[in-house]
Amino acid sequence: MNELGDLLWTDARKEKYNVFSLPPKIRAQASSLGEISGDEDDVEVAISRIISRWQLLERRGTIGTLGVCALDSKARSKPISRLLEQISQNAEFDIIMFGDKNILDEPVENWPPCDFLISFFSGGFPLQKAIDYVTLRKPHCVNDLHMQMALRDRRVTLAFLDEIGVPTIERVEVNRDGDFAMPYAVLIRRVNSGSGLVTLEEDGDVLVVGVKRLRKPFVEKPVDSDDHNIYIYFSNDQGGGGRRLFRKTNNKSSEVDETLHVPRAITEPESSYIYEKFLEAENAEDVKAYTAGEFYCRAETRKAPIVDGVVKRNTHGKEIRYITSLSRDETRMASKIVQGFGQTVCGFGIIRSNGQSYVHSVSGWSLVKDNAEYSKNCAAVLRQLFIDETRNRELPRGLAKTFISRNVQSRSVQASFNKKLEWDLPELSTAPKGHEYNDLYPIQLRRHESRTLPGISKHFAPSSLRSPVTGSGGSKPSSLPSSRDIKYGHNSGLSSSGTSDKKSPMAWKLKGIVAVHSHGDSTPKQDLEFTFHTDPFIDLLEGHGNEVTLTKQSAITRLQSVADSALHVAAENADDLRKLNTALQKTVKEVKLSTKPTDFGSPPVPEQVNLVIHLGNDPTHALIYQTRELAENFRREFLLMNAELLGDLHVFCSSEAAASYTAHIFTARLLGFNDIPSDFIQERNDLLGDSLDATGQLETAQKQLNQLLREEMKPSAQSVWPLDMPEPSVVGKRLHQSIIANRTTVLLNFSKLNSANINLVQSRWCSGQDPYLFMDRWEKLLARICGAPRIDPAQIVELYNSLKFDAVHNREFLEWCFTPTDPTSSDSREDTMANYSTLHSRIPAPAQHQDNSLKRLHELWHLCKTMFDYIYPLKYGTTSGDKLEIGLLYSLPLLQEVVQDLEEMQASDDSKSFFYFTNNSHMYTLLNCILEGTLKSKMATNQIPTLDCLSSMCFELYERHSSNSREFEYSLKITLSPGCHAYDPLNTVVDSHHAIFSAPRRDLTGHIDWKEAIETLRVSIQRYV
């Protein structure tokens, strides 16, 4: 029995089994095995389950090693981590994540070997370097890398689709790039050499390229498949102009441009473009298909960008799509694309028009987002692919052919496949008629038999059919063993069969992580003030003078009883009593009572009592779902990168309820336990609570910010402000006007409510809210804003938080309150954006299909959002020097702790992880310490997204050492996530959980030498120690 088993059976003799008592490494192993309880009465059952899983874990890698060679932003994303989790759930594969540090900085000779390889191109990925690695190690590639090079040019992709018999849209090409390194380009240039100029005829309605003519409307595409700036040109009969399509930005994917008349092929004489006939898509929908092998394909539809350019997103920030079925012809297209391009897992776009289907793009590696069924089925296909590839390698060639031949004749192959996988794999597409399987199972992909155009095959044929290519430097890579020659199971290096006896250095490994998070979703702050005159309320003072604070639960319970009694006898204002009752049902820490006696006799007799309750910042039910998913994402990531990170785990939080609640839910989910001991998480207000050390500097920054909003000054280049909008002071005035106009509508709608109809607008409320608290919060907020000559930054923040919260949790009531009685009245028309047309260029307009009555609410949100994104980061300093000073004063203890944690991880023999849960103020000030220090950042200040709940900053420490020495190298990378942020929550489709989920982390810095990073941070710290 292994170390874990021996320890568990020894502990079985104890009365209670507590997994938290295990050593860190063993605890990491136990945690990685699945969800177990931290403390179970039935010890032997718990231990038996763990040991059975441990025995399964000991079989890990029995089939082979799967390498994932893609940039971290893709390889560690949720879709791929879910896929890898499914593939490895039976512990048959070792998963190796190459990581950015290896991919970008190391020669391919130092990349880890593997049997099977998932690798694909994305922005910044060195594709040629990956091709050199495949030539060197010869793993089995899921997607052919040479053909991915071809997919980067739309002309080659479309030509290849034509060659393999996949219908494409009628098109003409303008080819001028002399550097297009393909014989095909030479042929195209010869064809066009006598064609003369590219011209427009018939009053600009017909494009003439050589002898080819194409009538508007047509679609103009750059030849680079990574360029998503696609233009559509309309004919004069259609009104002229056009529409610009672009990569989805916030909630927009296209916009109308009345100036689009002359194609770029004419205005840019050196550029190459493709022009396709514009087709009216059925139901105004695009189709995106996702393949997993030749015989499994899933398809989804989305609203075509040309409809209105507005993107509706789900709570994960992904565009709303709907499942659709593929026709028989479309499934044949999918099979041809997989075979022809050598892409087992890929995506391609389909346009359905006039009863026909056309493929307009092939995007290489593509996975369905947020769909567990697809992940399961795709994993089944890949797992079987790897099994069959292993069998083909191990069987003698003659025996393999005989075995395959017998399986081809068998009619029960599909049943055998499904039984083998123990999964029901829906057959969304079928094999073409007459197709003969040439491997053991029908979904097994044979090595791709590429059908290539003349002159293309030499450059872009699948790598399995082509001779090895030379390295990027022009010389052939040195001879190293392929993955088939390497025995795994230990980290002693590679046993080389080549000429060199030296062992290759180990790859970079994630050794530790320090993560700082803001807490999850919470309620907006709200102060409730009441005045009561009856004796039961006055008696609560109990002779303690003019002011008393109720802090004991018994006193608060007594107050609640008094309020209930007053409501029954109608002794006080009923609405006030309902609001008070709702508030007291929440977690109220204190209630302040005060009085000003009107009878100045001896002693004075109070005639009324004023009652104040501070509400807000309480955890919502959405926090639970947000935090669980974030923890699950970290758990998948750790199990792929380094499972030992789960063993030595340290968690800290502030005393704030939302932070403490977030920390407990996150930790339990991360470790896979049902619960955790109460003392496992340490409360550290000295690090994570509100700080008073920067009070003076924050007040100064607030005054400077107020001044910026009152003067017609252009914001600095570092500010988060759209370049083509007027000054913040102008937009601030417009926001103030919008609020004044909306207040009349809101108050009028509030006046219509009474106890009989108030629950008809919104029947369900959450997070301790009700219509009375809602109306109280909005009445006071609107009154404060409208009662001032201009809106100030604090009011913008409060307005933003209320709009964001109610758009997610109380959307029905919010939309009803802001809906004018007569949306076509002159008052509504006057309050539009007509006089501020420049705002529309960067603030997305409401979707055209929406009810016009909600237009003013959407305008209010976009104005408020734009102002919030500008002012909130400036709360913590308006200049670089101020930001650094405030950041260090506010978050100095936390930054010191982070540095100490990094030093502890570096010095330790074991992997460690540290998690801190705090508020947004610490997130912004800590971020400023990094951005305004001397560490080189990959993001400019004006590129930093708005930090929302569950935002995170992670310090990742990487380690490697040579197998023949004890010298270690260390590298540090910092990543940032904006958290659970929705650009437009009013256009986000939410379910009953009301949870907007956390966005993926992005690189704040590249990899930095560890010593350099620590020294730089220490220099900043020393300024204020």
N, C-alpha and C positions, 0 to 999 in steps of 0.2 A: 504494500500500500504506500502511496506517495505521502509527502510531508503533510499535505492538507488532511488526507484521510486519517493518518495516525493521530494528528492533533484533535480531530473531531471525535474520533472514537474514545480518546482519552477524556475529552470533555463530556462525553455521554454519561459518565458516571456522576456528574454533578446534577443538582436539582434543576438548574435552569441553564439553558444554552444561550449565550449572548455573543453574537458575531462581532460586536464592537470590542470584545476583549482579545480578539485575535491579533497577531502581529500584522503590520501594514501590508506586507506582500501577500500573506495568506488571505487577509481581508479583501484585497483587490481581486484575488482569484475567486473567492466566494461570491463577491459582488458581481463579477462578470458572468457568473453562471445563471443568473436570472433573478426574478423577484422573490425574495424570501423575507420572512419576518425577522426583525432584529432580536426578538425575544419570544420563544415558543415554549409552551408547556410540554408538548410531546417531542422530547429531544431526539429520540431515535428516528422518528418519521422525518424530521427536518434534516438530520444528518444523512440519512439514507438518500434523500432526494438530492442533497448537495453532492454526495459522493457519486451518484449515478451520472449527474451532470459533469462532474469532474472527469469521470472515466470517458465520457463522450469527448470532453475537451482534450484528453490525452491522445485521441485519434486525429487531432488537428493536422492537416497537411497530408493526409493519406493519399489524396488524389494529386495534389500539386500545389504550386504557389501561384497566386494571382496577383500580378502587379498592376497598379493604377498609376499611370504616368500622365497626369494632367495638372494644370495649375490648381493651387489649393482652393481658389474661389469656386472651382467646378468640382474638384475631386472630393472636397469635404462638404459639399452642398447636401441638402436634405434628400433630394431624389437619388443621388448616387449612394449616399450612406445607407439609405433604405434598401437599395438594390443589393449592395454588398452584404448587408445584414441578412437578407434572404438567402443569398448564395452560400454564405458561411454558416447557416444555422445548424447544419449537421456536423460542423467541425471537420469538414473534409478538405478545406482549403486554408492555406496560410495567405493572409491578405497583406500585401506590402504597399504602403502609400509612399510614392517617391518623394513628394513634397517639393515646394518651390526652391528650397536651398539646393537640393540635389540637381533639379532640372535646369535651373538657370546658371548655377555657379560651378558645377562639377563636370568634368569630362565624362563621356558615356562609359568609359572603362570603370569608373567608380560608381556607376548606377547599380542598384541591387539587381541580381539575376532573378528571373522568374520563368515559370513554364507557360503561363498564359498572360496576355497583356491587353489591358484596356487603356487606350491612348487616343487622344483626339485634340484637334486644334481649337484654340480660343485666342482672343487677343493677347499678344505677348508671349505665346507658347512657341518655343523653338522647334518647329516641325521637322526641319532637316536634321536636327540633332537627334530627335526621336527615331527618325528613319535610320540614322547611323547606328543607333542602339539595337534596332531590330536586326540589322545586317550583322551586327557583332554577336548578339546572344541568340538570335533565331527563336524567340518565343512564338507561340501561336497567337496571332493577333485577332482580336474580336473584330476590329475595323481596320481595313487596309490603309496604311498611312500614306502611301504614294498616291492613292486615289483621293485622299483628303486634300492633297496639293491641287489636284485637278478641280475639286469642288470650290476652290477659292476664286475661280474665274467662271462667271455665268455663261460665257460663250462656250467654253469647253463642256460645262454641265449640260447645256441644251443640245449641243452637237452629239454628245454621248447618248442622251435620251432618245434623240432621233435614230441613232444607230441601233439601239437595242429595241426599237419598236414601241416606245412610250410616246403617246400623243403630246405635242407641245403646241403653244399658241403661235399663230402666224407672226413672223417677225422679220425685221431687217437689221443689219448690224453695220455700225460705223467703226472700223478698226484702224487705229493710227499708232498704236503703241509698238514701237520698234523693239522694245525690250521684252516683248512677250515671247518667252523662250520655248517655242514649239514650232515644228514644221507647219502645223495647221495655220499659224499666223502668217507665215510666208505665203501659203496658198491663198488665204483671204486677201492679203494685200495685192497679190497678182490679179485676183478677180476684180478688185476695186480700182486697180491702177488706171484703167481707162474710163472710169465712170464719171470723171469730172467732179465738181463741187457738190456738197450736200446742200440742197435748196428746198425752199417752200414754194409751192405753186397754188393756184386757185384761191387767191386771197388768203394765203397762209393755212389752208385746210388740208393740203396734201404735202407730205414729206417725200422727197425724191432722193434716193441714195443709189447712184449708178443707174441701173436699168430698173430698179425696184421702186415701187410707189406704195405709200401707206397713208391712208386717209384718217384724219382725226374722227373720233377720239382715239388716242393711242397712249401707251404707257412707256415712259423713258426710264431705263435702268442703267446705272453704272455697271461696268464689267466686273468690278470687284464685288464679290458676294458679301463682303463685310461692310459695304457702303449701303446703308438703308435709306438714303435720300433719293426717293423715287418720285417722279413727277408724272401727273396725268394731265394731258392737254385736251381741251374740249373744242369742238368745231364752232364756227360762228353761229350755226343754226341752234346750237345748245347754249349760246350766250357767251362763248369764248372763255378765256381765262383757264384756270386749272386748279388742281389740288396738289399740295405737297404732302407726301407720305414720309414718315421718319420713324426711327426707333422710338418705341413708346417712352414718353417722358411724362412722369406723374400720371395724369389721367387723359393725356392726349396722344393720338397716333397720326393725326393729319390735320391740315388746316387749308382753307380756301385761299387762293392767291389769284386775284383778278389780273395780275400783270403777266401771267404765264402765257406767252404767245409763241415765242421763238425758241425752239429746242436748244439745249446746251451744246449739241453737236455742231451747231452753227456759231454760237457765241463763244465756244471754247474750241478753237480749230486744232488743238493738239490732243484732245481727249477722245476716248472711245466710249461708245454707248450702244445699248440694245434698245430697239423700238418694237414693241409688241402691240398687236391689235387689242383694243380695249373690249373686253367681254362683260356683258351684264351677268353677274353671278346669280344663280338661283337663290331666292329668298334673301338676297343681299348678304350672303354668308361665304366666308372662306372655309376651306377644309384643310386641317393639318393631320397627316397620318404618321403614325409611329410604328416602326417595324421592330420585331425581335425575331430574326431569322426569316426564312423565305415564306413561312406559312402561318405566321402570327402577326397581325397588324391591327392596331386600334386607331380609330379616327375620331376627331372632335371638330365641331364647328364653332366659329366665332363670328360676331358681327363684322362685316367688311369695313376696313378703315375709311373707305370712301363715303360711308353713310353719313356720319357726323363727326368722326374723329375723336369721339369721347370713349374712353376705356372704362368699362365697369370692372371692378376688381372684387375678389373675395377677401376674406379676413387674413389670408396669407400674402396678400398683395399681388396675387396672380390674376390675370385676365379671366373673366367668366367665360367658360366654354361648355359645350354640350356634346354628349356622345352621339355619334351617328354611325350608321352601318355603311359598309363599302359594297359597291356592286361587284359582280363577278369580274368585269373588266378592270375595275380599280384594284382588286386583289391581285390580278395578274400583273398590273403595273408595279405593285409593291414587290412582288417576287422578282420581277426583272431588275428593279432598282437595286435590291439587295445583292443579286448575283452579279449584275454588271459593274456596279461601283465597289463591290467587295465590302459593303458596310452592313454588318450583321444588325447593329442597332443604329437606326437613323430616322430622320424625319424628312418629309417632303410635303410640299403644298399642292393642293388640287383646287382648280376652279371648275365648277359645274355650270355649264351654260348651254341652253338649247338642247338638252338631253345628252350632251357629250361631256366627257371629263378630260381635262388637260392638266399636266403637271407643269408648274411654272417655276419650281425651285426644289433643290435637294440640299439639305442643311447638314448632312453628316450626323454625328452623334447627337441624339435628341431623346429625352425621356419625358414621359407624361408626369406632370407635377401633381403631387398630393393625391395619389391614387394607389391605395394599398393593393388592390387586385392586380393592377398592371404590374407593379413591382414584383409581385409574387409570380406572375406568369412569365415576365421577362427573365427573372432569376431562374425559373425552371428551364427555359430555353438555353440560357448560357451554361447552366450547370450540366445539362445533358451534352452540350457542345464540348465542354471540357472533358467530360467522362469519355466521350467517343474519341476525342483526339488522343487522350491517354491510351485508350485501348488500341487505336491504330498504330501508335508508336511502339507499343509493347508486343503486339502480335507479329509473327513472321509474315512477310508480304504475301506469300502464297496462301497461308491459312486465313489471313485477313480477307483476301478476295473470295475464298470459298464461303466464309462465314457471312460476308456481306451479301453474296449471291443468294444464299438461303433466305436471308432476311428480306431481300427484295421480293422473293416469291411469296412470302408470308402475307396473309391478309389481316393478321391480328397485330400488326406492328404498332398501330396507334394505341390499341388497348394496352399492349405491353409497355408502351412509353408512359401512358398515364399511370399505370400501376407502379412502374419504376419510380416515378416522381412522387407518387402518393398525393398528387394534387390534381384537381379538375382544371384542365387547361382548355378554356373555351376556344373553339375553332372558328375565329372570326373570318378567316379566309381558308380556302382549300387549295390543294395542289392542282396545278393545271392538268387537264385531261391528258392521259397518256404519259404523264411524268413518271419516271422510274427513280425510286430512291437509290442512291448509290452509297448509303451508309447504314448503320445499324438501326437508326430510328428516324422517322420521317422529318422531325424538326431539325435534325442534325444538318448543319450546313457543310457541304463539301467545300474543298478549297476552291475559291471563286474562279470560275472560268470566264475571264473577262472578254467581252466583245468590244473591240476598240476600233476607232477610226484609223484609217491609214495615216501614219505619221504620228499618231498619238501613243500607240502602244509602247514605244520605246521609252517614253518619258513617264507615262501614267498607268502602265499595266500593274495589276496587283503584284505585290512584292514576292509572292510565292511563285510567280511565273517569270521573274526577272532576275538577272544576275545581280550580285551585290553591287551597291553603289559606293563611291568613295566618300570619305569624310568631308566635313565642311572645309577643311583646309586643303583639300585636293589630294591628300595621301590616303591610302587605304588604312582603316583602323587596324591596330595591332591585333594579333591573333589571341583571342581569349576563349575560354570554354563556353559552349552554349549552356543554357539552363539544363539541358538533358544530361550533361556531364557532371552536374553538381549535386552533391548529397546535402540535404538539409537536415535540420534538427539541432544544430549547434551554431554558434556565432564565432567560430574560430577562423573565419575567412573562407575564401574560395580555394578549393583544391584545383589548381590550374593544370590543364593538360597541354598548355602552350609551352613556349620556349622559356618563359620567365618563371622562376620559382617563388617570386615574391607574392605574398598574399595581398589582395586588394584591400584598401581601407574600407571600413564599414561606412554605411550611408548615414546621413544625418538623421537623428531620432529626436522626437519631442520628449524632452526629459521632465519638464515641469511647466506649470502655468499659474499665473497670478491674475485673477479676473475680478474686476470691480464692476458691480451692477447697481443700477438704480432699482428701486422697488417696483412691483407690478402695479396694475391699474388701481386707482383709488378715487374716492369721491371728491368733488370740488369743495374748497373751503367755503363755509357759510356761517355767519353770525346771526343767531336768532335773538330778538329783543321783544319782550312782552311787558305789559303793564296790567296788573290785576288790582282790584279794589276790595275784594271780599275778605272776611276775617280768616278763613282757612289758609289763604296765601300769606297774609300779614303775620299770622301766628308762626310761620316758618322761621321768622327772625329770632324767635325765642328769647327776646330781650337782649340780644347780643349787640345792640346799637344800630347804627344806620347801614351796616354792610356785613354780610356773612357769606362765606363760600361753602357750599355743600360738596364734600368730597367722598364721604362714606356712602356705600351702596345702600345702607338702611335709610339714610336721609333722602337719597334720590328716589328710592322706592316710595317713601312717604309723600314726596312731591308728586309722583305719578298718581298715587291714590287720591290726593287732593284734586288733581286735574280731572280725573275720571268722575269724581263726585260733582264737581262744578259743571261738567258737561251734561250730566244727567239732569241737573236741576236748572240748567240754563242760567247760571249765575254770572257768567262772563261771556265774552265774545266767543262764539262757537268755533270760528275758523282758527283763532289763536289757540284755543284748547286742543284742536285736532293737530295743529302743527307741533305743539308742545308734546303731546302724546307720542307722535311719530318720532320726534327727536329723542325722547327718553327711552324709546325702545332700542336705540342704537347704543354703542359703547360710549357713554358720556362719563368723562373723568371728573368734571366739576361743573357746578352751576353757581353763578354769582347772583346774589340777591342784594338789593340796595333800596333805600327809601329816603325821601326828603319830607319830613313831617310838615304838615300845614298848620297844625295847632301848636303854638309856641308857649303853651302852658307849662306847668311843672308836674310831672314830666311831659315832654312832647308826645303826642299821639300820632302815629303814622296812619295816613288814610289810603295809601297805595304802596305797592311794592313793584320795583323794576327787576326783571329777571333776564339774565344774559346767558346763552349757551353757545359755545364754540363748537361747530361741527366741521367735518371734512377730513380728507386724507385717510379715510377708513378703507380697508381692503374691500374690493368688490368681488362678486362671483367670477368675473372674467379673469381676475388675477390668478385664480386656481388653474384655469385651462392654459393661460399664457405661460405660467411658470412651469407647469408639467411638460409642455411641449419643448420649452427651452432646455429643460433638464434632459429630456430624452434625446434632443439633438446633441448635447454635450456628451451624453453617455455613448451614443453611437460613435461619435468622433473619437472619444477616448479608447473605446474598444478596438477601433481601427488603427489609431495612431500609437497608443501605448496604454494597455489595460492597467498597468501598475499605477497610473495616475489616480485610480479609484481607491488605492490602498491607503496612502498617506494623505488624507484629505483634511483640510482645516477650513472651517467656515466661521465668519464673523458677521455681525449685523449691529445696527443701532437699535435703540429702544423703541423707535417709531413702530407703530403697530403694523403698517404696511410692509416695512422692511423686514421685521421679524417673521411675519407670516410668509413672505416670499422666501426667506432663507430656509425655513423649515420644510415647505413644500418642495423647493428645489433640491435640497439635500437628500430627502427621502427618495425622490424620483431618480436622482442621479445615481444613487447607490443601489437602486432596485429593491429597496426595503419598503415595507408597509408603513413603518414608523421608525423614528430615531429617538434615542435617549434625550431627555430634556436638557442635559448639560453638554450635549455634543456640540452645539452652536454657542459660541462665546459672544456676549454682548459687549461692544466696545464703543461707547459714546465718545470717548476721547479721540477716536479716529474717525468715526462715521456720523456723529451727531452734528447739529448746527454749531458753527464756530463764530465766536465774537471777535476774533483777532483781526478781521479785515473790515469791521463795521465802518470805520471812518472812510476808508478807501471806497467801499461800496456806496456810501452816501454821496461821495464826490462823483462817482461814475453815474449815479442816478441823476444828479444835477446836470452833468454834461450831456446825458442822453435827452433830458427834457429840452435842453437848448438846441440840440440837433433837430428836434421835431418842430421847433418854433421858427427856425430860420430856413429859408429856401436854399439849403446847401445840398450839393450832390454828395451822396455817400462815398466813402473811400473805396478803393478797388478791393480792399480786403473784406468789405461788408457783404453780407448775403442779400443782394438786391439785384433784381433784373435790370440789365443795362438799358433796355429800351422803355423804361417807365419813368414818369416824372419823379420829382424829388419826394422823399418820404413825407415832408411837411404837406405837400399837395394831396398825397394819398391819405394822410392822416385826417385832413379836413374832409375829404370825401367819405371816409369811414364814419366820422362824426355826424355828417349829414344823413348818411344811411341809417344810423342808429336812431336819430331823431324821427325820421320818417317811419321806421319800423315800430317805434314805441307806441305810436297811436294805434296801430293795428293790434299789437299784443295786448294792450290794456283794454281795448274794445272787446277782444275775444275773451279775456279773463272775466269781464263783467257779465258775460253770458252764462257763466258757470254757477251752479248751485249744488247743494248736497244731493239733489235728485239726478242730475245729469253729468256730474263731474267725472264719473268713472266710465262714461260712454266713449270718451275720446280715446283713452288708452286703458284697457282693462287690467293689464299686468304691469306691476312696478317691481323694481329690483334695487338691491344695494341700499335698503333703508329709505328709499325715496318715495314720495307720494305727490299728488298734484298740489297740495298745499305748500309743501317745502319748495317745489319747483316754482310756483308763482311767487313766493316770498323772495327767493333768490333772484329771479329775473326782474321783479318790480324794483328792488333796491339797486340792482346793478344798473338798470336803464335810467333810473332816477339820478344816480350819481353822475353818470356820463352826460346825460342831457342837461343837468343843472350846472355844468361847467362850460366855459367858453371854448374849450378844446379838450380833446381826449389825451390823457397822460399815459405813459408806458405801463404803470401798474394796472390801469383799467383795461388796457389792451390785453395784458396777460390774463386778467380775470375773465374777460369776455371770451378769449380764445379757449380757455379751459372749460368754460360752461358750454360753449357751442360744441366743442369736441366731445365732451362727456354726453351731452343730450343727443347728439347726432347718432351715437352708438347705443346708448341705453334707453333713451326716451324719444326716439325719432318721431313716432306718431304724434305725441303731444307737442313736440317742438314744431313740426311742420304745420299742425293745426293752429298753433298760436301765431305763427308768422304768415298765415294765409289771409290776404285781404278779403273783406266781404264782397267787394266788387273789384276783381283783378284788372278790369278794363277801364276803371275810372281814370280821370285825368291825374289824380294824385299819384296813381301807380306809374303812369307813363312818365310823369315828370322825374320820378326818382329812378332814373336809368343811368347807364354808363355812356350815354351819347356824347356828353361833353368831355369825356375822358377816354376817347377811343384808343389812345395809346396803351391803356391798361390791358386791353384785350389781347395784345400780342404776347404777353407773358403770364397773365392770369387767365386760366382756361375758363371759357364761358360755360354756363350750364348746358347740359345735353339738350339738343333740339327737340327730342321727343318728350321732354318733361312737361308737366302742367305748368303753364305760364304763371300760375298763381304762386309758385315757389321760386320765381326768378329772383325776387328781392332777397330771399333768405340765402340763396346760393351766392349772390353778389356780396352780401354781407360776409359770408364765410371767406370768400377769396380775398377780399380786402383785408379782413382781420388776419388771415393766415400770412399774407405777404408782410404786413406790419410786424406780426409776431416773430417771423423768421429773421427780421432785421434787428429788432430791439432786444430780443431775449439774450443772445450772446453778448450784446453790448452792456448788459447789466453788470457783467463781470470785468469791465474795462473797455474803454473806447479806443485805446491805443495799445500797441504791442507791449510797451513797457508797463502800462497799467494792468494789462491782462496777466502778465507774468507775476507782478507784485501781488495782486489780489489772489491769484492762483496759489502762490506759495504761502501766503499768510493764512488762507482758508484751509488748504489741504496739505500743509506741510507734514503733520504727523502721519497722514495716510501715505504720502509719497515716501517718507522715510521707511515706513513699514513695508511698502512694496519693494524698495531697494534691498532691505534686509532679507525679505523672503527670497528674492532672486539670488542673493549671495548664499543663503542657506541651501537652496536647491543646487546651486553650482558645486558647493562643497560636499554635498551628500552623495553617497553611493546609490541611493534609491531615488525613485521618481516621487515627486510631491506635487500637490496642487493646493492653491489657496483661493478662497472665494470671499469677497466682501460685498455686503448689501447695504446701500446707503440711499441718499436722495439725489435729485438732479443737480442741486447746487454743487455737490462734490464732484459730479461727473463733469460739469463744465469747467470748474476750476482746475481739476486734475488734467483735463484735456489741454487747457491753456498752458499748464506747466510743460507739457510735451511740445505743443505747437510753437510756443514762443521761446522755448529753450533753444539749444543749438543742435538737437537731434534732427537729422534730415527727415522731413516728412514727405510722403507721396501725395498728400492732399494739401491744396492751398486752403487758407482760412475760409475763403468764400465757397469752398466745395464741401465743407463740413455739413452734413445733414442735421436737421433738427433732432435733438436728443429727446426721446420720449420715455415713457415708462419701460422698464426692463432694458434700457440701453446698457451697453457693456463696453469695457475697454480691457483687452486681454494682453498680458505680457507673456509671450511664449518663448521658453528657453530650449534651444536645440543643442544636442551634443553629438560628437562622434570621436572615435579614436582609431588608430591603426591597430591591426591585429597583432603586429609584432612589436608594439611599444605600449607604454602606459601613459603616453601623452594624449591629452584630451584637447579638443577644440570646442568652443562654445559660440553660439550665435543667438541674437535676440531679435524678435519681431513683435511689433505691437499692432493689434487689430482693433477695429472699432465697429460697433453696430448701433444704429440709431434707435434700436428697440422696437416697440410695438407702435409704429408710426404709420398712419394713413394720410396721404396727401389730401384726399377729399373724402372724409368719412360719410358725407351726405350721399355720395355715389358708391359707397362700399356696401356690398351685400353681406349682412350679418345674420347669424342664426340666434337661437335663444340663449346661447352662451355669452353673446355680446363681446366676444374676445377678438381683438386685432392682434395677430401673432407677430413675433419678433422677426425683424429682417436679418438676413445673413450678415456676418462680419465681413468687413473689407479691410485691406491692408492700410493702416495709418502710416507705417514705415515699411521699408524693405528690410531685409536681413542686415543687422548691424553687428559688428564685432562686440562680443559681450563686454570686454574690458572698456572699450570706448564708450559704450552706452552707460555703464555704471559710473564711470568717471565723469561723464557729462552730467548725469543726474545729480551726482554728489556736489559738483561745482554749484549747481543751482541751489541745492539744499543749504550749502555753507553760507549763502548770502543772508539767511534768516535764522540760523541756529544760534 
